[in-house]
Amino acid sequence: MGRAAMLMDRLLTKCGLSGQSFIPMLSSFACAVPGIMATRTIEDRGTRLVTILVAPLMSCSARLPVYTILIGAFVPARPLLGEWVGLQGLTLFAMYGVGAAAAVPVAWLLKKTLLRGETPPFILEFPSYKIPDRRTVGLRVYHSSRAFLVRAGSIILAATIVMWALAYFPRSADTFAEYERHRETAEASLSGEELQRALGDLDGRMAAELLNESFLGRAGHWIEPAVTPLGWDWRIGMATLASFPAREVIVATLGTIYSLGGGADESSEDLRSALRSATWDDGRPVFNIPVALSVMVFFALCAQCASTLAVIRRETRSWGWTILTFAYMTVLAYVAALVTYQGTMALGWGG
């Protein structure tokens, strides 16, 4: 890893980072949390802050379910360059490249404005290869995990509880009464597997209706004018809001919205079919290739991860840098999604 950092130093220095930024950014492709914590090895404060602020742009594993469900549903499985490259695989690769490509100008801009200063030379003594001491590794893992759970875990828990409450309340008595009437009708007229299927469909519809009536559902309707230029309807907007604690939550939220239950995952063919058949009030399909690309680009660049924001707060000891990270990534994601949707529609991909 030290040798890789040395090799990358010359390239990263041009955009305001250093070779020491390479390992944190590489780790962020798995998860931004350990990537941000790895910046502790960077001695220069400005370089460390720039690395912390751009590390969340790397596409972590939490974004993969979003890419998987949308690519599988809307990007054709078409081979390119013979049988070597497929269109779906190329799209996935592009989504991973979006964040890395955006990190370069963002890091350069931060280094020229808020964190102005020269990047110090990177000097590293290559360590000899040794087998790690098990006790030392175990203690480091224990203390790092404990620190994360105690300090960042409280913020994550609070954000999760708030988002759950917004999606759960208020509970309409009329909805439950109507549900009971339909349930009694089904139990009186059906039996066996047919009854179980009918009750499952009924449960899914009730969950979707309750989510629609919740504070989160109302917020989705409220922000619809803002997300319509991205090609989104209120359901996509609401699912995006619900995924603030963790990006992958959008898949389960879409499953609930389309009456499939919260257990739907990225491999669910029923969810893919529901997304393909979803329509606006005028009959137009909600999802197409431009909309799918718009959603994926937004999630590739947005800061919807409570654990990442909590770790930024803990590592910088400042709410200012945390708010700045959330704000600039959200604006960047919105603009990029807008350009993606409007550009692909102009190219005629929406038909």
Wavefront OBJ file of the C-alpha trace (Angstrom):
o trace
v 0.000 0.000 0.000
v 2.866 2.369 0.795
v 4.396 1.723 -2.601
v 1.069 2.338 -4.336
v 0.706 5.646 -2.481
v 4.171 6.718 -3.652
v 3.331 5.876 -7.263
v 0.100 7.919 -7.108
v 1.639 10.950 -5.414
v 2.618 12.814 -8.596
v -0.859 12.444 -10.106
v -2.771 13.346 -6.933
v -0.571 16.362 -6.205
v -1.879 18.040 -9.381
v -5.402 18.146 -7.941
v -4.409 19.254 -4.440
v -4.061 15.877 -2.754
v -1.019 13.756 -1.986
v 0.039 10.141 -2.212
v -1.207 9.669 1.342
v -4.743 10.381 0.076
v -4.670 7.344 -2.188
v -5.290 4.676 0.453
v -8.243 6.505 2.120
v -9.849 7.101 -1.269
v -9.264 3.501 -2.336
v -10.800 2.261 0.931
v -13.838 4.465 0.308
v -14.834 2.312 -2.669
v -15.776 -0.305 -0.071
v -17.093 2.155 2.531
v -16.380 5.815 3.141
v -16.310 5.329 6.924
v -12.956 3.476 7.139
v -11.678 5.621 4.278
v -12.297 8.806 6.241
v -10.817 7.296 9.395
v -7.719 6.343 7.384
v -6.992 10.026 6.754
v -5.526 10.225 10.257
v -2.176 9.268 8.727
v -2.129 12.512 6.669
v -0.101 15.080 8.605
v -1.009 18.190 6.613
v -4.362 19.521 7.873
v -5.473 20.993 4.544
v -4.730 17.847 2.580
v -6.454 15.737 5.220
v -9.628 17.853 5.116
v -9.729 17.805 1.321
v -9.386 14.016 1.360
v -12.189 13.722 3.935
v -14.483 15.927 1.863
v -13.971 14.019 -1.409
v -13.747 10.468 -0.017
v -17.585 10.054 0.056
v -17.645 10.620 -3.724
v -16.120 7.193 -4.261
v -18.905 4.708 -5.053
v -19.165 2.521 -1.976
v -20.828 -0.897 -1.783
v -24.052 0.676 -0.439
v -24.667 2.203 -3.869
v -24.396 -1.159 -5.616
v -28.021 -2.279 -4.911
v -29.277 0.949 -6.518
v -27.146 0.355 -9.597
v -28.116 -3.333 -9.753
v -31.888 -2.875 -9.671
v -31.958 -0.021 -12.210
v -29.391 -1.436 -14.613
v -31.082 -4.832 -14.512
v -34.497 -3.297 -15.175
v -33.741 -0.673 -17.826
v -30.315 -1.131 -19.426
v -30.427 -3.748 -22.214
v -28.116 -6.748 -21.875
v -26.444 -5.873 -25.169
v -22.877 -6.955 -26.006
v -20.331 -4.345 -27.082
v -16.962 -4.898 -28.732
v -17.904 -8.440 -29.604
v -18.436 -10.454 -26.438
v -15.778 -8.683 -24.354
v -17.892 -5.869 -22.918
v -21.607 -5.689 -22.174
v -23.704 -2.515 -22.043
v -24.849 -3.304 -18.508
v -21.299 -3.863 -17.292
v -20.112 -0.695 -18.999
v -22.917 1.281 -17.338
v -21.948 -0.080 -13.927
v -18.308 0.804 -14.569
v -19.357 4.308 -15.596
v -21.295 4.781 -12.357
v -18.191 3.880 -10.360
v -16.183 6.288 -12.484
v -18.593 9.217 -11.989
v -17.613 9.781 -8.369
v -13.894 9.374 -8.987
v -14.064 11.799 -11.916
v -15.997 14.356 -9.850
v -13.508 14.114 -6.971
v -10.686 15.611 -9.071
v -12.222 19.066 -9.804
v -13.818 19.188 -6.335
v -10.460 18.554 -4.630
v -8.755 21.109 -6.867
v -11.456 23.711 -6.154
v -11.290 23.164 -2.383
v -7.520 23.467 -2.443
v -7.750 26.749 -4.354
v -10.453 28.284 -2.134
v -11.387 27.130 1.372
v -8.251 25.079 2.005
v -5.739 27.151 0.102
v -2.108 26.166 0.494
v 0.720 24.214 -1.005
v 0.657 20.440 -0.778
v 3.719 19.370 1.217
v 6.119 16.900 -0.382
v 5.320 13.267 0.274
v 8.225 11.500 1.932
v 7.777 7.883 2.916
v 10.141 5.281 4.217
v 9.094 2.003 2.697
v 8.493 -0.490 5.490
v 9.799 -3.988 5.155
v 7.250 -6.745 4.649
v 6.269 -8.306 7.974
v 3.535 -10.536 9.301
v 1.171 -8.385 11.436
v 1.033 -9.054 15.166
v -2.376 -10.538 15.936
v -2.712 -8.872 19.331
v -1.878 -5.425 17.933
v -4.318 -5.821 15.044
v -7.042 -7.058 17.400
v -6.601 -4.112 19.765
v -6.653 -1.609 16.913
v -9.846 -3.129 15.522
v -11.473 -3.168 18.977
v -10.653 0.437 19.826
v -11.618 1.751 16.373
v -14.913 -0.168 16.393
v -15.742 0.980 19.921
v -14.986 4.590 19.081
v -17.216 4.419 16.023
v -20.135 2.809 17.885
v -19.962 5.194 20.840
v -19.421 8.474 18.992
v -20.882 8.012 15.524
v -23.420 5.326 16.403
v -25.505 7.724 18.480
v -25.928 10.090 15.522
v -26.785 7.211 13.188
v -29.368 5.856 15.647
v -30.981 9.267 16.040
v -31.192 9.779 12.262
v -32.680 6.314 11.789
v -35.335 6.875 14.477
v -36.326 10.234 12.988
v -36.629 8.760 9.490
v -38.646 5.794 10.805
v -41.036 8.148 12.604
v -41.521 10.232 9.460
v -42.341 7.094 7.469
v -44.616 5.627 10.184
v -46.756 8.542 11.380
v -49.530 9.561 11.165
v -51.513 6.315 11.134
v -54.969 6.670 9.615
v -57.775 4.777 11.378
v -59.818 4.854 8.148
v -57.034 2.999 6.289
v -56.944 0.254 8.912
v -60.744 -0.021 8.909
v -60.807 -0.383 5.126
v -58.021 -2.959 5.351
v -60.022 -5.014 7.870
v -63.086 -4.953 5.611
v -61.104 -6.225 2.635
v -59.434 -8.842 4.807
v -62.770 -10.152 6.110
v -64.117 -10.289 2.543
v -61.080 -12.262 1.366
v -61.241 -14.692 4.282
v -64.923 -15.290 3.643
v -64.579 -16.010 -0.075
v -61.096 -17.565 -0.465
v -59.024 -20.315 1.098
v -55.633 -22.018 0.921
v -52.865 -20.566 -1.239
v -55.270 -18.252 -3.007
v -56.182 -16.673 0.333
v -52.523 -16.271 1.300
v -51.739 -14.544 -1.995
v -54.710 -12.227 -1.607
v -53.728 -11.338 1.969
v -50.129 -10.729 0.880
v -51.289 -8.370 -1.868
v -53.600 -6.655 0.608
v -50.776 -6.181 3.125
v -48.581 -4.687 0.418
v -51.266 -2.246 -0.697
v -51.958 -1.183 2.873
v -48.240 -0.595 3.567
v -48.010 1.507 0.408
v -51.091 3.518 1.372
v -49.802 4.145 4.906
v -46.452 5.256 3.516
v -48.240 7.593 1.115
v -50.184 9.143 4.001
v -47.135 9.494 6.260
v -45.133 12.658 6.824
v -42.502 11.229 4.497
v -45.097 10.620 1.793
v -46.365 14.165 2.156
v -42.791 15.413 1.866
v -42.465 13.413 -1.359
v -45.480 15.213 -2.811
v -44.125 18.537 -1.542
v -40.731 18.175 -3.273
v -42.174 16.778 -6.519
v -41.903 20.130 -8.362
v -38.186 20.213 -7.494
v -37.475 16.681 -8.720
v -39.705 16.724 -11.806
v -36.887 18.285 -13.925
v -34.861 15.163 -13.083
v -37.613 12.989 -14.545
v -38.733 11.848 -11.089
v -42.212 11.659 -9.622
v -43.103 12.021 -5.942
v -42.508 8.302 -5.326
v -38.870 8.470 -6.407
v -38.447 11.687 -4.426
v -39.928 10.089 -1.308
v -37.753 6.980 -1.681
v -34.715 9.239 -1.998
v -35.639 11.043 1.221
v -36.188 7.715 2.990
v -32.709 6.550 1.994
v -30.940 9.310 3.918
v -29.735 7.005 6.739
v -28.405 4.504 4.166
v -28.559 4.638 0.362
v -29.581 1.017 -0.151
v -32.843 1.682 1.747
v -34.289 3.097 -1.481
v -34.722 -0.433 -2.859
v -36.866 -1.594 0.074
v -38.766 1.712 0.048
v -39.611 1.308 -3.639
v -40.771 -2.221 -2.847
v -43.162 -0.810 -0.233
v -44.351 2.003 -2.499
v -45.218 -0.457 -5.270
v -47.057 -2.795 -2.858
v -44.403 -5.520 -2.816
v -43.448 -5.146 0.841
v -40.232 -3.934 2.411
v -38.498 -7.259 1.831
v -37.902 -6.617 -1.886
v -34.226 -6.454 -2.818
v -32.155 -5.592 -5.874
v -32.583 -9.100 -7.305
v -36.400 -9.023 -7.120
v -37.887 -9.541 -10.571
v -41.287 -8.439 -9.228
v -39.815 -5.078 -8.241
v -38.183 -4.661 -11.647
v -41.503 -5.409 -13.321
v -43.278 -2.930 -11.029
v -40.773 -0.217 -11.931
v -41.199 -0.914 -15.649
v -45.002 -0.705 -15.406
v -45.205 2.373 -13.133
v -46.926 5.338 -14.789
v -47.693 9.001 -14.218
v -51.314 10.110 -13.903
v -51.432 10.765 -17.648
v -50.265 7.231 -18.477
v -46.620 8.030 -19.282
v -44.107 5.557 -17.847
v -42.359 6.851 -14.726
v -39.121 5.009 -15.468
v -37.109 4.862 -18.647
v -33.381 4.855 -19.418
v -32.906 8.628 -18.817
v -34.727 8.431 -15.476
v -32.749 5.351 -14.411
v -29.470 7.076 -15.340
v -30.574 10.224 -13.520
v -31.304 8.297 -10.310
v -28.022 6.383 -10.495
v -25.959 9.513 -11.111
v -27.687 11.236 -8.196
v -26.897 8.345 -5.867
v -23.344 8.155 -7.187
v -22.701 11.709 -5.986
v -25.080 12.384 -3.103
v -24.178 12.278 0.593
v -27.069 10.139 1.778
v -25.284 8.150 4.456
v -25.723 9.057 8.109
v -22.711 7.009 9.181
v -20.414 8.859 6.754
v -21.639 12.260 7.940
v -21.275 11.163 11.558
v -17.678 10.096 10.983
v -16.895 13.381 9.193
v -18.248 15.220 12.249
v -16.127 13.096 14.562
v -12.924 13.339 12.517
v -13.144 17.085 11.797
v -14.771 17.962 15.147
v -16.859 20.477 13.275
v -20.463 20.565 12.132
v -19.415 23.141 9.547
v -17.377 20.705 7.443
v -20.128 18.090 7.855
v -22.839 20.450 6.615
v -20.585 21.614 3.793
v -20.022 18.014 2.673
v -23.744 17.242 2.668
v -24.614 20.519 0.931
v -22.044 20.450 -1.867
v -22.596 16.752 -2.607
v -26.386 17.191 -2.732
v -26.121 20.193 -5.071
v -23.540 18.392 -7.217
v -25.740 15.286 -7.377
v -28.823 17.320 -8.313
v -27.063 19.246 -11.084
v -25.420 16.113 -12.483
v -28.734 14.207 -12.423
v -30.461 17.158 -14.124
v -27.836 17.312 -16.891
v -27.965 13.525 -17.297
v -31.754 13.388 -17.660
v -32.172 16.429 -19.864
v -29.177 15.458 -22.017
v -30.281 11.869 -22.596
v -33.850 12.986 -23.322
v -32.500 15.457 -25.883
v -30.641 12.565 -27.513
v -33.917 10.686 -27.855
v -33.147 7.944 -25.308
v -36.491 8.364 -23.591
v -38.480 6.743 -26.366
l 1 2 3 4 5 6 7 8 9 10 11 12 13 14 15 16 17 18 19 20 21 22 23 24 25 26 27 28 29 30 31 32 33 34 35 36 37 38 39 40 41 42 43 44 45 46 47 48 49 50 51 52 53 54 55 56 57 58 59 60 61 62 63 64 65 66 67 68 69 70 71 72 73 74 75 76 77 78 79 80 81 82 83 84 85 86 87 88 89 90 91 92 93 94 95 96 97 98 99 100 101 102 103 104 105 106 107 108 109 110 111 112 113 114 115 116 117 118 119 120 121 122 123 124 125 126 127 128 129 130 131 132 133 134 135 136 137 138 139 140 141 142 143 144 145 146 147 148 149 150 151 152 153 154 155 156 157 158 159 160 161 162 163 164 165 166 167 168 169 170 171 172 173 174 175 176 177 178 179 180 181 182 183 184 185 186 187 188 189 190 191 192 193 194 195 196 197 198 199 200 201 202 203 204 205 206 207 208 209 210 211 212 213 214 215 216 217 218 219 220 221 222 223 224 225 226 227 228 229 230 231 232 233 234 235 236 237 238 239 240 241 242 243 244 245 246 247 248 249 250 251 252 253 254 255 256 257 258 259 260 261 262 263 264 265 266 267 268 269 270 271 272 273 274 275 276 277 278 279 280 281 282 283 284 285 286 287 288 289 290 291 292 293 294 295 296 297 298 299 300 301 302 303 304 305 306 307 308 309 310 311 312 313 314 315 316 317 318 319 320 321 322 323 324 325 326 327 328 329 330 331 332 333 334 335 336 337 338 339 340 341 342 343 344 345 346 347 348 349 350 351
